[in-house]
Amino acid sequence: MQTSSKWQKPVLKSVLPVIEQSTHVSTSLAKVQEVASWMAYEHFSIPDDTGTGPFDMGNDPDLLFDVNFFIGALNFAFTDFATSVKFAVDYQGQTWSDTEGMFARIHEALAAGQDIFSGQHLASVTRDDLTRLFAGNVELPMLDDRVAILNEIGATLVDRHQGSFHAFVHSCAPAMYADGNGLMERMAQEFPRFDDSSIYHGKKVEFHKLPQLTLWSLHRALFRSGQWALEDLDDMTAFADYIVPVGLRLMGLISYAPALEAKIMAGQIIERDSDQEIEIRAHTVYATALLTDAINELRPPDQQIVVPQVDFRFWNTYHATFWPHHLTRTIMY
């Protein structure tokens, strides 16, 4: 089933040794074929939004570059680790939780004319600044980590890219991979925050969840208007996070060893970069790539899909489920 070009790119190539050596997680090839046999006939679309959920941020490409990179830098950990309460805000007569709570506060700041994206602002942003920006029912989790991330990114933007995310985007090829000048390659190289990789049994494993999600968001926002499009979308993988593994587990595509299953069900922390955490993420990437290829084998040439569409199929179905997901304290997802 490993027939598409994405299997020759760094993310999928790097996860294959994990799949071969896994002891905590496994992928069922039979289940991949079984699920593909009915999922292939579902409707898959590319969401028509600006990467910011229900909030319209306009159609200026440079602003959308800025918005989506800012979101990409902060798009992690919305549930309080001690209380399990999700971050939520009240805005425009509704309550928005999780990532949408962050979107709401960003939309509110833009509507008020606040400068929250410039490198100069980010380089000097403080804990108090973010507390005010993201006021909600609870303090946004890992707030000190978020301050450090934005300070580091802001300093790099000021030093190398005229103080803006959009200047950085314009300096890169509109692709993930382009002999070192691809947008995702450069994100991981120039901004440590986006270097989402781990070491498994002495070998580097690349996931790059947030860089890929950022580029997927930009593509969705701009490809229809012809203002910008990602040239190698077919090579994108799943956004290895907390939610997609839940869907894969419940459909039987992946399974956990009893000790890991018990740990997840009990809400115990799984350490970042542990074998268990790396295997969960690696099998998420592997299983969704296999499933996408199996689905495409059953669909006509003009209705082929990409991995992010399958990822969204799982995320959209299971992000509100009460079934427990694994818990890892990390800035990477």
Sequence and secondary structure as in RCSB ss.txt:
>XXXX:A:sequence
MQTSSKWQKPVLKSVLPVIEQSTHVSTSLAKVQEVASWMAYEHFSIPDDTGTGPFDMGNDPDLLFDVNFFIGALN
FAFTDFATSVKFAVDYQGQTWSDTEGMFARIHEALAAGQDIFSGQHLASVTRDDLTRLFAGNVELPMLDDRVAIL
NEIGATLVDRHQGSFHAFVHSCAPAMYADGNGLMERMAQEFPRFDDSSIYHGKKVEFHKLPQLTLWSLHRALFRS
GQWALEDLDDMTAFADYIVPVGLRLMGLISYAPALEAKIMAGQIIERDSDQEIEIRAHTVYATALLTDAINELRP
PDQQIVVPQVDFRFWNTYHATFWPHHLTRTIMY
>XXXX:A:secstr
   SGGGGSHHHHHHHHHHHH SSEEE HHHHHHHHHHHTTS      S SSTT    S HHHHHHHHHHHHHH 
S  B TTT  B EEEETTEEEETHHHHHHHHHHHHHTT   SSHHHHHH  HHHHHHHT SSS  TTHHHHHHHH
HHHHHHHHHHSTT HHHHHHTSBSSS STT BHHHHHHHH GGG  EEEETTEEEE  HHHHHHHHHHHHHHTTT
TS   TTGGG     SSHHHHHHHHTTSEEE HHHHHHHHTT B  TTSHHHHHHHHHHHHHHHHHHHHHHHHS 
GGG   HHHHHHHHHHHHTT SS   B   S  
